[in-house]
């Protein structure tokens, strides 16, 4: 081998060794780098671990501190709770699930009068034994073992019911026990001695109040009877006296007597009604009634008062609204009388309008009726509107009262409507007028499928002549609802111009500058042959007789829809069914007079009834008490009996019972109570005694005549052969 080759191989070996050394150095550097990163990671983990250990150490210190604070607070709370339990006057004790006492406050231990055995650890059963042995509780007539058994049975229930026990010293405690989730029981002995004594006092006071209420009711019933009995004579005789010849001054005196007597009866009725409502003893008696007729009857009674002040009374009864409803007609009439009567009383000029609308529900057969009474009277001050329905309240000041009355009318009205599940409201402005309204849901008692009346085919154009705009508007509405085209005017001159183009003329009697008769006569003189009807609040003042009268009829204001349609039909030549008169049911083909027996102990009332029935063709006999009535019944066999209830020797109820026993095999004789008893329940009690009908004193001639007409047998001569109008006065 040459030297050059050796040097070349050595150089190659040296280069290879250098490369291997470099590789090993690189591997060693990488290993050192990895070792450094691992050492750094371990160092970081050690630092984190040390931090966590520090945090845990700090948290443990905080928890230990919080536990110490919590334990301290718990000790304080327990100490305060127990101090509070010890301070309360009621007994308080804890029992474990086995019924052993854990702790009790001094009030609980005091019940046992210092018995040393009653300490923590004593069982509930042993406590009951001590109660029996020491006579701590009054357990009544039951035996000790029975009482203990009932108390243990109560104690073992999941929710023991509270029980009241009487202690030996007359005090009362109420034991109330509550079982916890673990079976422990908390027992509270609440001293209710003051409550028991107060309740006893309340019962005593309640008994006194009930006795006073019974005395008040008896007083009201007695006073009502005692007042109504002489008032029957006063009002009845005044009514009879008005039918006798008198000069104008005498008629004024007698009318004043009658009106004053009737006003006194209104006051009596208000007081009685309010007493019944206050005692929640007023009962409703629903029956079918005609609402529209009821309103017009009330307006007829109030018409004289309104006429004196030239106040128009108007009715706007929706043509499409039913008239027959089911309700208590007496109470609804009372509500209407109060509202309409107040409107007339407080209105000096203008009008009083009764507006009736409603919504009929075909599904339920009921109707939501809204009645509004609007007036142009004195109104109500704004500050008094919210008090107007209060007791004894009126809009005028107490020391300067201008209007009479009890101030109970609106209070009674509101109570009655609430009783009938209705509501009442008022809208008023002082010196401008008031509007009182109420709403009632009433069952309908007529066929809703019948269409309202319409005018005859040849009556298409109607002329309405009236000086009052409200009257014109109301008649326009009614005529248009019947299918007519209406023309309005306010004076006779304009009416004369428009009359030629009308099929019917309706004119007010006071049409300026002439009255209705003069206007109708002027029409005829001018050659106008259109049928003419006259409106008047007092039809008697309008001459309606004679074949040459210039008009076809007179309509009373206000008038019902039925009467208005009838008058229109008559005036235009349509056939109208003649209404039945009240005496149509009375037979006239009998061979003897009707025999009537009247039992009445009061001489004035006997005289009144005798004078009242004098015009009738009857055989009348009087009895002074129930015993005489019984004898007269057997002697004369009457066709009907008027029976007073309060009579000496034998009252009307007992006499009726005796009569019913005697007629058991014979025909039933109608007996009508004529009584001054008007307290709620009197009628039911009287009718339950066997009487058939009930009339309250003071009685009216119309009521008595109507009762006789209804009860006249078929085999007697008509009692009204002398008196042609049995329902008149």
C-alpha positions as CSV (number, residue, x, y, z in Angstrom):
1,X,0.0,0.0,0.0
2,X,1.4,3.2,-1.0
3,X,1.7,6.1,1.3
4,X,-0.8,8.2,-0.6
5,X,-3.4,5.5,-0.3
6,X,-2.8,5.2,3.4
7,X,-3.2,8.9,3.9
8,X,-6.4,8.8,1.8
9,X,-7.9,6.0,3.9
10,X,-6.8,7.7,7.2
11,X,-8.5,10.9,6.0
12,X,-11.7,9.0,5.1
13,X,-11.6,7.3,8.5
14,X,-11.0,10.6,10.3
15,X,-13.9,12.3,8.3
16,X,-16.2,9.4,9.2
17,X,-15.2,9.6,12.9
18,X,-15.9,13.3,12.8
19,X,-19.3,12.8,11.2
20,X,-20.1,10.1,13.9
21,X,-18.9,12.5,16.6
22,X,-21.1,15.3,15.2
23,X,-24.1,12.9,15.2
24,X,-23.5,11.8,18.7
25,X,-23.2,15.4,19.8
26,X,-26.5,16.2,18.1
27,X,-28.2,13.3,19.8
28,X,-26.7,14.4,23.2
29,X,-27.9,18.0,22.6
30,X,-31.4,16.8,21.9
31,X,-31.4,14.5,24.9
32,X,-30.2,17.4,27.1
33,X,-33.0,19.7,25.6
34,X,-35.7,17.1,26.4
35,X,-34.3,16.6,29.9
36,X,-34.5,20.4,30.4
37,X,-38.1,20.6,29.3
38,X,-39.1,17.7,31.5
39,X,-37.2,19.3,34.5
40,X,-39.1,22.6,33.7
41,X,-42.4,20.8,33.7
42,X,-41.7,19.0,36.9
43,X,-40.7,22.3,38.4
44,X,-43.9,24.0,37.3
45,X,-46.0,21.1,38.7
46,X,-44.2,21.3,42.0
47,X,-45.0,25.1,42.1
48,X,-48.7,24.4,41.3
49,X,-48.9,21.7,43.8
50,X,-47.4,23.9,46.5
51,X,-50.0,26.6,45.6
52,X,-52.8,24.2,45.8
53,X,-51.6,22.9,49.1
54,X,-51.4,26.5,50.3
55,X,-55.0,27.1,49.1
56,X,-56.3,24.0,50.8
57,X,-54.5,25.0,53.9
58,X,-56.1,28.4,53.8
59,X,-59.5,27.0,53.0
60,X,-59.3,24.6,55.9
61,X,-58.4,27.5,58.1
62,X,-61.4,29.5,56.8
63,X,-63.8,26.5,57.1
64,X,-62.5,25.9,60.6
65,X,-63.1,29.6,61.4
66,X,-66.6,29.6,59.8
67,X,-67.5,26.4,61.7
68,X,-66.5,28.1,64.9
69,X,-68.5,31.2,64.1
70,X,-71.5,29.0,63.0
71,X,-71.3,27.0,66.2
72,X,-71.2,30.2,68.2
73,X,-74.2,31.6,66.4
74,X,-76.1,28.4,66.7
75,X,-75.4,28.4,70.4
76,X,-76.6,32.0,70.6
77,X,-79.7,31.2,68.5
78,X,-80.5,28.2,70.6
79,X,-80.0,30.1,73.8
80,X,-82.2,33.0,72.6
81,X,-84.9,30.6,71.3
82,X,-85.0,28.8,74.6
83,X,-85.1,32.1,76.5
84,X,-88.0,33.1,74.3
85,X,-89.8,29.8,74.8
86,X,-89.3,30.2,78.6
87,X,-90.6,33.7,78.5
88,X,-93.9,33.0,76.6
89,X,-97.0,32.5,78.7
90,X,-98.1,29.4,76.7
91,X,-96.8,26.0,77.6
92,X,-94.2,24.5,75.2
93,X,-92.6,21.1,75.3
94,X,-90.6,18.7,73.1
95,X,-91.1,14.9,73.0
96,X,-89.0,12.3,71.1
97,X,-90.4,9.6,68.9
98,X,-90.9,7.3,71.9
99,X,-93.0,9.9,73.7
100,X,-90.4,11.0,76.2
101,X,-90.1,14.6,77.1
102,X,-86.9,16.3,75.9
103,X,-87.5,19.7,77.3
104,X,-90.4,22.0,78.5
105,X,-90.7,25.6,79.4
106,X,-91.9,26.8,82.9
107,X,-95.4,27.6,81.6
108,X,-95.9,24.0,80.5
109,X,-94.5,22.7,83.8
110,X,-96.6,25.1,85.8
111,X,-99.8,23.3,84.6
112,X,-98.7,20.4,86.8
113,X,-98.4,22.6,89.9
114,X,-94.8,21.8,90.7
115,X,-94.9,18.0,90.4
116,X,-91.3,17.0,90.6
117,X,-91.9,13.9,88.5
118,X,-92.7,16.1,85.4
119,X,-89.2,16.6,84.2
120,X,-87.3,15.8,80.9
121,X,-87.4,12.0,80.4
122,X,-91.0,11.5,81.6
123,X,-93.3,9.8,79.1
124,X,-96.5,11.3,77.7
125,X,-98.5,8.3,79.0
126,X,-97.2,9.0,82.6
127,X,-98.2,12.7,82.2
128,X,-101.7,11.6,81.4
129,X,-101.7,9.3,84.5
130,X,-100.7,12.3,86.7
131,X,-103.4,14.5,85.2
132,X,-106.0,11.9,86.2
133,X,-104.5,11.1,89.6
134,X,-104.0,14.8,90.6
135,X,-107.3,16.0,89.0
136,X,-105.5,18.6,86.9
137,X,-108.0,18.5,84.1
138,X,-111.8,18.3,84.3
139,X,-112.5,15.2,82.2
140,X,-116.3,15.2,82.8
141,X,-118.3,12.1,83.3
142,X,-116.0,9.7,81.4
143,X,-113.7,7.4,83.3
144,X,-110.0,8.1,83.6
145,X,-109.0,5.1,81.6
146,X,-111.4,6.0,78.7
147,X,-110.1,9.6,78.7
148,X,-106.5,8.4,78.7
149,X,-107.2,6.0,75.9
150,X,-108.8,8.7,73.7
151,X,-105.8,11.1,74.5
152,X,-103.3,8.4,73.6
153,X,-105.2,7.6,70.4
154,X,-105.1,11.3,69.5
155,X,-101.3,11.5,70.3
156,X,-100.4,8.6,68.0
157,X,-102.1,10.0,64.9
158,X,-99.9,11.6,62.2
159,X,-101.6,14.9,62.7
160,X,-103.3,15.1,66.1
161,X,-106.3,17.4,66.2
162,X,-106.3,20.4,68.6
163,X,-108.3,19.8,71.8
164,X,-109.5,22.2,74.4
165,X,-109.2,21.2,78.1
166,X,-110.4,22.8,81.2
167,X,-108.0,23.0,84.2
168,X,-108.9,22.6,87.8
169,X,-108.7,26.4,88.4
170,X,-111.3,27.2,85.7
171,X,-108.8,28.2,83.0
172,X,-108.9,26.7,79.5
173,X,-106.0,25.6,77.4
174,X,-105.9,24.5,73.8
175,X,-103.5,21.6,73.2
176,X,-101.9,21.7,69.7
177,X,-99.4,19.0,68.9
178,X,-97.3,18.7,65.7
179,X,-95.2,15.6,64.7
180,X,-91.9,16.1,62.9
181,X,-90.3,13.9,60.1
182,X,-88.3,11.9,62.6
183,X,-91.3,11.3,64.9
184,X,-90.5,14.0,67.4
185,X,-93.5,16.0,68.7
186,X,-93.7,19.7,69.6
187,X,-96.6,20.3,72.0
188,X,-98.1,23.8,72.6
189,X,-100.5,24.4,75.5
190,X,-102.2,27.7,74.5
191,X,-104.1,29.5,77.3
192,X,-107.5,30.5,75.7
193,X,-109.3,31.5,78.9
194,X,-109.9,35.1,77.8
195,X,-111.1,33.9,74.4
196,X,-113.6,31.4,76.0
197,X,-114.9,34.0,78.4
198,X,-115.2,36.6,75.5
199,X,-117.1,34.0,73.4
200,X,-119.3,33.3,76.3
201,X,-120.0,37.0,76.6
202,X,-120.6,37.3,72.9
203,X,-123.1,34.4,73.1
204,X,-124.9,36.2,75.9
205,X,-124.9,39.5,74.0
206,X,-126.1,37.6,70.9
207,X,-129.0,36.1,72.8
208,X,-129.9,39.6,74.1
209,X,-129.6,41.0,70.5
210,X,-131.8,38.2,69.2
211,X,-134.3,38.8,71.9
212,X,-134.3,42.5,71.1
213,X,-134.7,41.7,67.4
214,X,-137.7,39.5,68.2
215,X,-139.1,42.3,70.4
216,X,-138.5,44.7,67.5
217,X,-140.3,42.4,65.1
218,X,-143.1,41.9,67.5
219,X,-143.3,45.7,68.0
220,X,-143.3,46.4,64.3
221,X,-145.9,43.7,63.6
222,X,-148.1,45.1,66.5
223,X,-147.7,48.7,65.5
224,X,-148.3,47.9,61.8
225,X,-151.5,46.2,62.8
226,X,-152.6,48.9,65.2
227,X,-151.9,51.7,62.7
228,X,-153.4,50.0,59.7
229,X,-156.6,49.2,61.5
230,X,-157.7,52.8,62.1
231,X,-156.1,53.9,58.8
232,X,-158.4,51.5,57.0
233,X,-161.3,53.5,58.3
234,X,-159.6,56.9,57.6
235,X,-158.6,56.1,54.0
236,X,-161.6,54.0,53.2
237,X,-164.2,56.5,54.5
238,X,-162.4,59.3,52.7
239,X,-162.6,57.3,49.5
240,X,-166.3,56.7,50.0
241,X,-166.8,60.4,50.9
242,X,-165.2,61.4,47.6
243,X,-168.1,59.7,45.8
244,X,-170.7,61.8,47.6
245,X,-171.9,65.3,46.5
246,X,-169.5,68.0,47.9
247,X,-168.4,71.5,47.0
248,X,-164.9,72.1,45.8
249,X,-163.5,73.1,49.2
250,X,-164.9,69.9,50.8
251,X,-163.5,67.8,48.1
252,X,-160.1,69.4,48.7
253,X,-160.4,68.6,52.4
254,X,-161.4,65.0,51.9
255,X,-158.7,64.5,49.2
256,X,-156.1,65.9,51.6
257,X,-157.3,63.4,54.3
258,X,-157.0,60.5,51.9
259,X,-153.7,61.5,50.5
260,X,-152.2,62.1,54.0
261,X,-153.4,58.7,55.1
262,X,-151.9,57.0,52.0
263,X,-148.6,59.0,52.6
264,X,-148.5,57.6,56.1
265,X,-149.0,54.1,54.8
266,X,-146.1,54.6,52.4
267,X,-143.9,55.6,55.4
268,X,-145.0,52.6,57.4
269,X,-144.4,50.3,54.4
270,X,-140.9,51.7,53.9
271,X,-139.9,51.1,57.5
272,X,-141.3,47.6,57.5
273,X,-139.6,46.7,54.2
274,X,-136.3,48.1,55.4
275,X,-136.5,46.1,58.6
276,X,-137.2,42.9,56.6
277,X,-134.3,43.6,54.2
278,X,-132.0,44.4,57.1
279,X,-132.9,41.1,58.8
280,X,-132.5,39.2,55.5
281,X,-136.0,37.9,55.9
282,X,-137.5,39.4,52.7
283,X,-138.6,36.6,50.3
284,X,-139.3,37.0,46.6
285,X,-142.4,35.4,45.0
286,X,-141.9,35.1,41.2
287,X,-144.9,34.9,38.9
288,X,-145.8,36.0,35.4
289,X,-146.5,39.7,35.1
290,X,-146.8,42.4,32.4
291,X,-144.0,44.9,32.8
292,X,-145.4,47.5,30.4
293,X,-148.8,47.4,32.1
294,X,-147.1,47.7,35.5
295,X,-145.3,50.9,34.4
296,X,-148.5,52.4,33.0
297,X,-150.4,51.6,36.2
298,X,-147.8,53.4,38.2
299,X,-147.9,56.4,35.9
300,X,-151.6,56.5,36.1
301,X,-151.4,56.8,39.9
302,X,-148.7,59.6,39.6
303,X,-150.5,61.4,36.8
304,X,-152.5,63.8,39.1
305,X,-149.3,65.0,40.9
306,X,-147.5,65.5,37.5
307,X,-150.5,67.2,36.0
308,X,-150.6,69.8,38.8
309,X,-147.0,70.8,37.9
310,X,-147.5,70.5,34.1
311,X,-145.0,67.7,34.0
312,X,-145.3,65.3,31.1
313,X,-145.1,61.5,31.9
314,X,-143.7,59.5,29.0
315,X,-143.0,55.9,28.3
316,X,-140.6,54.6,25.6
317,X,-141.1,50.9,25.6
318,X,-139.1,49.1,22.9
319,X,-141.6,47.8,20.4
320,X,-139.6,44.6,19.9
321,X,-139.2,43.9,23.6
322,X,-141.5,41.3,25.3
323,X,-143.9,42.5,27.9
324,X,-144.6,39.3,29.9
325,X,-141.8,38.3,32.3
326,X,-141.4,36.1,35.3
327,X,-140.4,37.9,38.5
328,X,-141.8,39.3,41.7
329,X,-144.3,41.9,40.4
330,X,-144.8,43.4,43.8
331,X,-141.1,44.1,44.4
332,X,-140.5,45.2,40.8
333,X,-143.5,47.5,41.0
334,X,-142.0,48.9,44.3
335,X,-138.7,49.6,42.6
336,X,-140.4,51.4,39.7
337,X,-142.7,53.3,42.1
338,X,-139.7,54.6,44.1
339,X,-137.7,55.7,41.0
340,X,-140.6,57.2,39.1
341,X,-142.2,58.7,42.2
342,X,-138.9,60.4,43.1
343,X,-138.6,61.7,39.5
344,X,-142.1,63.3,39.7
345,X,-141.5,64.6,43.2
346,X,-138.2,66.4,42.3
347,X,-139.3,67.7,38.8
348,X,-141.1,71.0,38.7
349,X,-141.3,71.5,34.9
350,X,-140.5,69.5,31.8
351,X,-141.0,65.7,31.7
352,X,-140.3,62.3,33.3
353,X,-139.5,59.6,30.7
354,X,-139.5,55.9,31.5
355,X,-137.3,54.2,28.8
356,X,-137.3,50.3,28.6
357,X,-134.9,48.4,26.3
358,X,-133.4,45.0,26.5
359,X,-131.7,42.1,24.9
360,X,-133.6,38.8,24.5
361,X,-131.7,35.6,24.6
362,X,-133.5,32.9,22.6
363,X,-131.3,30.1,23.9
364,X,-132.0,30.7,27.6
365,X,-135.4,32.3,27.2
366,X,-134.4,35.2,29.3
367,X,-134.1,38.9,28.7
368,X,-131.7,41.5,30.1
369,X,-134.1,44.4,30.8
370,X,-132.8,47.9,31.2
371,X,-135.2,50.5,32.7
372,X,-134.2,54.1,32.8
373,X,-136.1,56.9,34.5
374,X,-135.1,60.3,33.1
375,X,-136.3,63.6,34.4
376,X,-135.7,67.3,34.0
377,X,-135.8,68.0,37.8
378,X,-133.6,69.6,40.3
379,X,-130.8,67.0,39.9
380,X,-128.3,65.9,42.6
381,X,-125.1,67.8,43.6
382,X,-122.0,65.9,42.5
383,X,-120.8,65.5,46.1
384,X,-124.1,63.7,47.1
385,X,-124.4,61.3,44.1
386,X,-122.4,58.6,45.9
387,X,-124.6,58.9,49.0
388,X,-128.0,59.0,47.5
389,X,-128.6,55.2,48.0
390,X,-127.8,55.5,51.7
391,X,-130.4,55.1,54.5
392,X,-132.4,58.2,55.4
393,X,-130.5,60.3,52.8
394,X,-132.1,63.0,50.6
395,X,-130.5,65.5,48.2
396,X,-131.7,68.5,50.2
397,X,-130.1,69.5,53.6
398,X,-131.6,68.1,56.7
399,X,-132.2,71.6,58.2
400,X,-133.8,72.9,55.0
401,X,-135.8,70.1,53.7
402,X,-138.3,70.9,51.0
403,X,-139.5,67.4,50.2
404,X,-141.3,64.8,52.4
405,X,-140.3,61.2,52.8
406,X,-138.3,58.8,54.9
407,X,-135.2,58.8,52.8
408,X,-135.4,55.0,52.6
409,X,-136.9,54.6,49.1
410,X,-133.6,54.5,47.2
411,X,-131.9,52.4,49.9
412,X,-134.7,49.9,49.7
413,X,-134.6,50.0,45.9
414,X,-130.9,49.1,45.9
415,X,-131.3,46.3,48.3
416,X,-134.3,44.9,46.4
417,X,-132.4,44.9,43.1
418,X,-129.4,43.2,44.7
419,X,-131.8,40.6,46.1
420,X,-133.1,40.1,42.5
421,X,-129.5,39.8,41.3
422,X,-129.8,43.2,39.5
423,X,-128.0,46.5,39.7
424,X,-128.9,50.2,39.9
425,X,-127.1,53.3,38.8
426,X,-127.6,57.1,38.7
427,X,-126.3,59.9,36.5
428,X,-127.3,63.4,37.5
429,X,-126.4,67.0,37.2
430,X,-127.6,69.6,39.6
431,X,-130.4,71.9,38.2
432,X,-130.4,69.8,34.9
433,X,-132.0,66.6,35.9
434,X,-131.3,63.0,36.8
435,X,-131.3,59.6,35.2
436,X,-131.9,56.5,37.4
437,X,-131.6,53.1,35.8
438,X,-131.6,49.5,36.7
439,X,-130.9,46.1,35.0
440,X,-132.6,42.8,35.6
441,X,-132.3,39.4,34.0
442,X,-135.9,38.0,33.7
443,X,-137.3,34.9,32.2
444,X,-139.7,35.6,29.3
445,X,-143.2,34.1,29.4
446,X,-144.5,34.8,25.9
447,X,-143.9,33.6,22.4
448,X,-140.9,35.5,21.0
449,X,-141.6,34.4,17.5
450,X,-144.7,36.7,17.2
451,X,-144.0,39.8,15.2
452,X,-144.7,43.3,16.8
453,X,-147.9,45.1,15.6
454,X,-147.8,47.0,12.3
455,X,-150.1,49.8,11.0
456,X,-152.9,49.2,8.6
457,X,-151.7,49.0,5.0
458,X,-153.5,52.3,4.0
459,X,-151.8,54.2,6.9
460,X,-148.3,55.1,5.5
461,X,-147.9,58.7,6.5
462,X,-148.5,60.0,10.0
463,X,-148.4,63.6,11.2
464,X,-147.5,64.1,14.8
465,X,-148.3,67.6,16.2
466,X,-147.0,68.3,19.7
467,X,-145.4,71.3,21.4
468,X,-143.0,69.1,23.4
469,X,-140.0,67.9,21.4
470,X,-139.6,64.8,23.6
471,X,-143.2,63.8,22.9
472,X,-142.8,64.3,19.2
473,X,-139.6,62.2,19.2
474,X,-141.2,59.4,21.1
475,X,-144.2,59.2,18.9
476,X,-142.1,59.3,15.8
477,X,-140.0,56.4,17.1
478,X,-143.2,54.3,17.8
479,X,-144.9,55.1,14.5
480,X,-141.7,54.4,12.5
481,X,-141.3,51.0,14.3
482,X,-144.8,50.2,13.1
483,X,-143.8,51.0,9.5
484,X,-145.0,54.6,9.0
485,X,-143.3,57.7,7.6
486,X,-143.6,60.4,10.2
487,X,-143.8,64.2,9.8
488,X,-143.4,66.4,12.9
489,X,-144.6,69.8,13.8
490,X,-145.0,71.9,17.0
491,X,-148.0,74.2,16.3
492,X,-151.5,74.2,14.9
493,X,-150.7,76.5,11.9
494,X,-147.9,74.2,10.6
495,X,-150.1,71.1,11.3
496,X,-152.9,72.6,9.1
497,X,-150.5,72.9,6.2
498,X,-149.1,69.4,6.5
499,X,-152.4,67.7,7.3
500,X,-153.4,67.3,3.6
501,X,-150.6,64.9,2.9
502,X,-151.1,62.6,5.9
503,X,-153.0,59.3,6.4
504,X,-153.3,59.8,10.2
505,X,-152.9,62.8,12.5
506,X,-151.9,62.5,16.1
507,X,-152.2,65.8,18.0
508,X,-151.6,66.8,21.5
509,X,-154.6,68.4,23.3
510,X,-152.5,71.4,24.2
511,X,-151.3,72.3,20.7
512,X,-150.7,76.0,20.6
513,X,-152.5,78.3,20.0
514,X,-155.5,76.1,20.5
515,X,-156.5,72.9,22.2
516,X,-156.9,69.5,20.4
517,X,-160.7,69.8,20.0
518,X,-160.4,73.2,18.4
519,X,-157.6,72.0,16.1
520,X,-159.6,69.0,15.0
521,X,-162.6,71.2,14.3
522,X,-160.5,73.5,12.3
523,X,-159.3,70.6,10.2
524,X,-162.9,69.5,9.5
525,X,-163.9,73.1,8.6
526,X,-161.0,73.2,6.1
527,X,-162.2,70.0,4.5
528,X,-159.5,67.7,5.9
529,X,-161.0,64.3,6.4
530,X,-157.9,62.5,7.7
531,X,-158.5,60.5,10.9
532,X,-157.4,62.5,13.9
533,X,-156.4,61.3,17.4
534,X,-156.1,63.6,20.4
535,X,-153.4,63.0,23.1
536,X,-154.3,64.1,26.7
537,X,-153.1,63.4,30.2
538,X,-156.7,63.7,31.3
539,X,-159.0,62.2,28.7
540,X,-162.1,63.0,30.8
541,X,-161.6,66.7,30.0
542,X,-161.8,66.1,26.3
543,X,-165.3,65.9,24.9
544,X,-165.7,62.5,23.2
545,X,-169.4,62.1,22.9
546,X,-171.6,63.0,19.9
547,X,-171.8,61.9,16.3
548,X,-170.4,65.1,15.0
549,X,-167.2,65.1,17.0
550,X,-164.3,66.4,14.9
551,X,-161.8,63.6,15.9
552,X,-161.8,59.8,16.0
553,X,-160.6,59.2,19.5
554,X,-158.6,60.2,22.6
555,X,-155.4,58.6,23.7
556,X,-154.3,58.9,27.3
557,X,-150.7,60.1,27.9
558,X,-148.7,58.0,28.4
559,X,-150.3,55.0,26.7
560,X,-149.2,51.4,26.2
561,X,-148.2,50.1,22.8
562,X,-151.2,47.9,22.7
563,X,-153.6,50.7,23.5
564,X,-151.9,53.0,20.9
565,X,-152.2,50.4,18.2
566,X,-155.9,49.7,19.1
567,X,-156.7,53.4,19.0
568,X,-155.0,53.8,15.6
569,X,-156.8,50.8,14.2
570,X,-160.2,52.1,15.4
571,X,-159.5,55.5,14.0
572,X,-158.5,54.2,10.6
573,X,-161.5,51.8,10.3
574,X,-159.8,48.5,11.1
575,X,-161.6,45.8,13.1
576,X,-160.3,45.5,16.6
577,X,-161.1,42.7,19.0
578,X,-163.1,44.0,22.0
579,X,-161.2,43.5,25.2
580,X,-162.9,41.5,27.9
581,X,-164.3,43.6,30.8
582,X,-163.7,42.6,34.3
583,X,-167.2,41.5,35.0
584,X,-167.5,39.1,32.1
585,X,-166.9,36.2,34.3
586,X,-169.8,37.0,36.5
587,X,-172.9,35.1,35.8
588,X,-176.2,37.0,35.5
589,X,-178.6,34.0,35.2
590,X,-178.9,33.0,38.8
591,X,-182.1,33.0,40.9
592,X,-180.7,34.3,44.2
593,X,-178.4,36.9,45.6
594,X,-174.8,36.1,46.4
595,X,-174.4,35.6,50.2
596,X,-171.3,37.2,51.7
597,X,-170.3,36.8,55.4
598,X,-167.9,39.4,56.8
599,X,-166.2,38.7,60.2
600,X,-164.8,42.0,61.6
601,X,-164.6,43.1,65.3
602,X,-163.8,46.8,64.6
603,X,-167.0,48.9,64.3
604,X,-165.4,51.5,61.9
605,X,-164.2,48.8,59.6
606,X,-167.6,47.1,59.6
607,X,-169.2,50.4,58.7
608,X,-166.7,51.0,56.0
609,X,-167.2,47.5,54.4
610,X,-171.0,48.0,54.7
611,X,-170.9,51.3,52.9
612,X,-168.4,50.0,50.3
613,X,-170.6,47.0,49.4
614,X,-173.9,48.9,49.5
615,X,-174.1,49.5,45.7
616,X,-173.8,45.7,45.2
617,X,-176.9,43.4,44.9
618,X,-175.8,40.9,47.6
619,X,-177.0,39.4,50.9
620,X,-174.4,40.7,53.4
621,X,-174.1,39.6,57.0
622,X,-171.6,40.6,59.7
623,X,-170.0,38.7,62.6
624,X,-168.1,40.4,65.5
625,X,-165.6,37.6,66.1
626,X,-164.6,34.1,65.0
627,X,-167.2,32.3,67.1
628,X,-170.0,34.4,65.7
629,X,-168.6,33.8,62.2
630,X,-168.7,30.1,62.8
631,X,-172.3,30.2,63.9
632,X,-173.2,32.5,60.9
633,X,-171.5,30.1,58.5
634,X,-173.6,27.2,59.7
635,X,-176.8,29.4,59.6
636,X,-176.5,31.1,56.2
637,X,-174.1,28.9,54.2
638,X,-172.3,31.9,52.5
639,X,-170.8,31.9,49.0
640,X,-167.7,33.7,50.3
641,X,-166.3,35.0,53.5
642,X,-164.3,38.1,54.4
643,X,-162.3,37.2,57.5
644,X,-160.5,39.5,59.8
645,X,-157.5,37.8,61.5
646,X,-157.2,39.5,64.9
647,X,-160.5,39.2,66.7
648,X,-161.5,38.5,70.3
649,X,-162.9,35.2,71.6
650,X,-161.8,33.4,68.4
651,X,-159.4,34.7,65.8
652,X,-159.7,34.4,62.1
653,X,-157.2,31.5,61.7
654,X,-159.0,29.3,64.2
655,X,-162.4,30.2,62.8
656,X,-161.2,29.3,59.3
657,X,-159.9,25.9,60.6
658,X,-163.3,25.2,62.2
659,X,-165.1,26.2,59.0
660,X,-162.9,23.9,56.9
661,X,-163.7,21.0,59.3
662,X,-167.4,21.6,58.9
663,X,-167.3,21.9,55.1
664,X,-165.3,18.7,54.7
665,X,-168.2,17.0,53.1
666,X,-169.6,20.1,51.4
667,X,-168.3,22.5,48.7
668,X,-165.3,24.7,49.4
669,X,-166.2,28.3,50.5
670,X,-163.7,30.9,49.5
671,X,-162.4,32.8,52.5
672,X,-160.5,36.1,52.0
673,X,-158.4,37.6,54.8
674,X,-158.9,41.3,55.4
675,X,-156.0,42.0,57.8
676,X,-153.8,44.7,59.0
677,X,-150.9,42.2,59.4
678,X,-148.3,43.1,56.8
679,X,-145.0,41.8,58.1
680,X,-143.1,39.4,55.9
681,X,-144.4,35.8,56.6
682,X,-147.8,37.0,57.7
683,X,-149.4,36.1,54.3
684,X,-147.9,32.6,54.2
685,X,-148.9,32.0,57.8
686,X,-152.5,33.2,57.1
687,X,-152.9,31.2,53.9
688,X,-151.5,28.1,55.6
689,X,-154.4,28.3,58.1
690,X,-156.8,27.5,55.3
691,X,-157.7,30.9,53.9
692,X,-157.7,31.3,50.1
693,X,-156.8,35.0,49.5
694,X,-155.1,37.8,51.4
695,X,-155.9,41.6,51.3
696,X,-154.0,44.0,53.4
697,X,-155.7,46.9,55.2
698,X,-156.4,49.6,54.3
699,X,-158.4,47.9,51.6
700,X,-159.6,49.6,48.5
701,X,-163.0,49.4,46.9
702,X,-161.5,48.3,43.6
703,X,-159.7,45.3,45.3
704,X,-162.8,44.2,47.2
705,X,-165.0,44.5,44.1
706,X,-162.4,42.6,42.0
707,X,-162.2,39.8,44.6
708,X,-166.0,39.5,44.6
709,X,-166.2,39.4,40.8
710,X,-163.6,36.6,40.7
711,X,-165.3,34.5,43.4
712,X,-169.0,35.0,42.3
713,X,-170.6,31.5,41.8
714,X,-172.4,30.8,38.6
715,X,-175.8,30.1,40.2
716,X,-176.4,33.6,41.7
717,X,-177.6,37.0,40.4
718,X,-174.7,39.2,39.4
719,X,-173.7,41.4,42.4
720,X,-172.9,44.2,39.9
721,X,-176.4,44.7,38.5
722,X,-176.3,48.0,40.3
723,X,-172.6,48.7,40.1
724,X,-171.7,48.5,36.5
725,X,-167.9,48.7,37.0
726,X,-166.7,46.2,39.6
727,X,-163.1,47.3,39.2
728,X,-163.8,51.0,39.5
729,X,-163.8,53.2,42.5
